[in-house]
Amino acid sequence: MTRSRKRPWLAAALSLLYPGVGHLYLREWFRALLWLVLVFAASYVFVPVEATPETLSVSAIVEASQAVPTYGMVAMLALTLLSMGDAYVLARRLNASQSRGPQATLSIGNRGDDRTAGFDLPEELQTISRSGDDPDDERQPGATQTATPSRCPSCGREIDDPELDFCPWCAEPFDDE
């Protein structure tokens, strides 16, 4: 099951409501917990007890917010903006990594070093390309060797169990060939 694309602006807007809520939307549980704990700790440190409203009326909340020192307001604003930025960037990264899928490697330099473009792939997905510089290499110069595990024809993801008659990722049945 693949993750659905996330809206970066929505993640940022939810983090504006309360830092960490945008991360909950992105299903980044640890980061959400980290932001929530960070905001609680900052409010404990920067907001004095006198600034806590005794009732939940609008006038009590306005009066309590005026009792918060400037450095406390700046700290809470900074945490909110950082959480919004983190949620926005994280949503964009998650969407970008989904749209890339398994990515081919790039041959860099004349040595034929293999590097992945943007992220590390599992060894079974990496394409090993050599330029023939290695004298112990038994392959032809410039030959490419690719490890090809069994893959789903619909979504392209690796299938670990060859006895399945459907893809465990997208639930598409395999053709009987």
Residue pairs with C-beta under 8 A, 6 or more apart in sequence:
1 169
1 170
2 98
2 155
2 169
2 170
3 27
3 94
3 98
5 95
5 98
6 25
6 26
6 91
6 94
6 95
7 91
8 87
8 88
8 89
8 91
8 92
8 95
9 88
10 22
10 25
10 91
11 22
11 23
11 25
11 26
11 87
11 88
11 90
11 91
12 22
12 84
12 85
12 87
12 88
12 91
13 22
13 84
14 21
14 22
14 24
14 25
14 87
15 21
15 22
15 23
15 35
15 80
15 83
15 84
15 86
15 87
16 80
16 84
18 36
18 39
19 35
19 36
19 38
19 39
19 79
19 80
19 82
19 83
19 84
20 31
20 32
20 33
20 34
20 35
20 36
20 39
20 83
21 32
22 83
22 84
22 87
22 88
22 91
23 29
23 31
23 32
23 35
23 83
23 86
23 87
23 90
24 32
25 87
26 87
26 90
26 91
26 94
28 90
31 86
31 90
35 79
35 83
35 86
38 79
39 76
39 79
39 83
42 75
42 76
42 79
43 72
43 76
46 68
46 69
46 71
46 72
46 75
46 76
47 68
47 72
47 76
48 67
48 68
48 69
48 72
50 67
51 64
51 65
51 67
51 68
51 72
52 64
53 60
53 61
53 63
53 64
54 60
97 119
100 118
101 156
102 121
102 125
102 156
103 116
103 117
103 118
103 119
103 121
104 117
104 127
105 114
105 115
105 116
105 117
105 121
105 126
105 127
105 129
106 114
106 115
106 116
106 117
107 113
107 114
107 129
107 131
108 114
108 115
110 131
110 133
111 131
111 133
112 129
112 130
112 131
112 132
112 133
114 126
114 127
114 128
114 129
116 126
123 147
124 147
124 149
124 158
125 147
125 149
125 158
126 147
127 144
127 145
127 146
128 144
128 145
128 146
129 142
129 144
130 137
130 139
130 141
130 142
130 143
131 141
131 142
132 140
132 141
132 142
139 145
149 158
149 159
150 158
150 159
150 162
151 157
151 158
151 159
152 158
152 159
152 167
152 169
152 170
152 172
152 174
153 172
153 174
153 175
154 167
154 170
154 172
155 167
155 169
155 170
155 172
157 167
157 169
157 170
159 167
159 168
161 168
164 174
165 173
165 174
165 176
166 172
166 173
166 174
167 174
